[in-house]
Amino acid sequence: MKKKIVVLLVFVLVVGLFTACGGGGGTKTEDDPVVVYTPDIFNTMVPYDTTANSDQMVFDQVYETLAVTQDDGSVVPCLATDWTISDDGLEYTFNLVQDATFHNGENMKASDVVFSFEKFMETAAKKNFVEMIQSVEAVDDYTVKFTLSKVTPLFLVYTNEVPIMSEKFVTENNGEFNDKACGTGPYELVSIDLATAAELKRFEDYRLEPAAIPNVEIRYVSDTSTATVQLETGEIDVMKVEPTQMESIEGNDKFEVKEVPTLKTAVFAINCTVEPLDNKLVRQALNYACDKQTIIDVAYEGYATPAQLQASDANCFGVDFSEAEEVTYDPDHAKELLAEAGYPDGLNLSDYGVVLDVMGGTYLEKAAQIYQQNLADIGVTIELRNTSTPDEDAESGNFAMMTQTLSYRADFSYNVCQYGTSGIGGNNFSQLSDPYIDEMFAKAESETDQATRQDMYRELIAYIIDQAPSVPIFHHELVYAWNNRLNCVVHESTVHPYYIYEWSFADAE
């Protein structure tokens, strides 16, 4: 039975979507809800009005999409059975499954797909995933055709971001359903209090086999220490554990633990327009001066991997850094670069008004303190300054250097460009402007052959690393822990690490 479910998921349901499930403490039965922790309150149950992670945790169980992306970056059908792409790359035609039933009992048809995409096209929440769609139409009840305004190699991946809703349900509720949901997924939303918890039950008429876990609660707990205690006592069954809380979990035979790579990267952002940071050699010296491993060990409890770029190579559609020179901690080389840049006797960045803005009271403050000493060791002086508005400062360019956490894929087409000239004032915090980078982005964004795009990006990555637009520190790792009464699948997906439908109780046959 379980093997059959896994095989089906490989082809239709690897939505790799958020939250896990589990069975609780020793007094719980399999009919009691499996409690999944979320660190954020809920915002709304209207999919096209939100990008909140907590909302997505519910959507991932309740809704499905046309296609889904697996851990290795490949795209497989879900609500579609297959698709064709026109020779010019501008038309995508999807054939739909004919046995998908919404939780209101309605059969999913092409009109629901058209309706769902048009709602997303009308709103700004996930505009960047649908803005290339010129039109979407129902060819017949189970065929949908998309016409794009430009060649978009990642369009199939972007369909992962649009859950298919029941047109009848949304219309009957006048588009106002903050506490309701109606999808085709393996779980139904029973109730939700946006400030506390969402209750789910398995959908018995799901077109595949019903989920093994009958009842699920996704629960908000404001304090991670409190949540960890609840995990230990069995009140919570599955949670993402902060590195600072790992001491109480490690070595405890009540739990299974798994580390998962992420797209989240800690960096010392650099404004490349500010003197002397406008000198590439200075920026390179700042990179070679950074003792990343010590920062990882001291500031983040060791749960991270050193970064080469503010984009991670995890789940990045096959892009790698193999052509780039590896930038490692090398203070002697950093001194050589400084001397080459015209600062053989060191550099006091305060003389230029350059300070390192830091979020106080965070692991990034610890990281900045270590880095400040790293720079002192090569003769560079920099002051630390607390900031309460890092995102605003980054977007406005109102900084010289600052601590930041960013989430970008190495396949740059997935995001608004963080290095191209068009991204200045948006995600290009470094304000780097380089004609070669712009040219390569433009070519890669219209290249439909995946292997060719990967070659382009490998070359581009090597070039960007050489330009040193930031000091990448490390890629975060997420740590998940769950009660060992459960069989859990935590995906190596950097977007959605796990999916409740794939879970079961450990004693299940």
Secondary structure, 3 states (H helix, E strand, C coil): CHHHHHHHHHHHCCCCCCCCCCCCCCCCCCCCCEEEEECCCCCCCCHHHCCCHHHHHHHHHHCCCCEEECCCCCEEECCEEEEEECCCCCEEEEEECCCCECCCCCECCHHHHHHHHHHHHHCCCCHHHCCCEEEEEEEECCEEEEEECCCCCCHHHHHHHCCCCCHHHHHHCCCCCCCCCCCCCCEEEEEEECCCEEEEEECCCCCCCCCCCCEEEEEECCCHHHHHHHHHHCCCCEEEECHHHHHHCCCCCCEEEEEEEEEEEEEEEECCCCCCCCCHHHHHHHHHCCCHHHHHHHHCCCCEEECCCCEECCCCCCCCCCCCCCCCCCHHHHHHHHHHCCCCCCEEHHHHCCEEEECCCCHHHHHHHHHHHHHHHCCEECEEEECCCHHHHHHHCCCCEEEEEEEEECCHHHCCCCCCHHHECCCECCCCCCHHHHHHHHHHHCCCCHHHHHHHHHHHHHHHHHHCCEEEEEEEEEEEEEECCEECCECCCCCCCECHHHCEECCCC
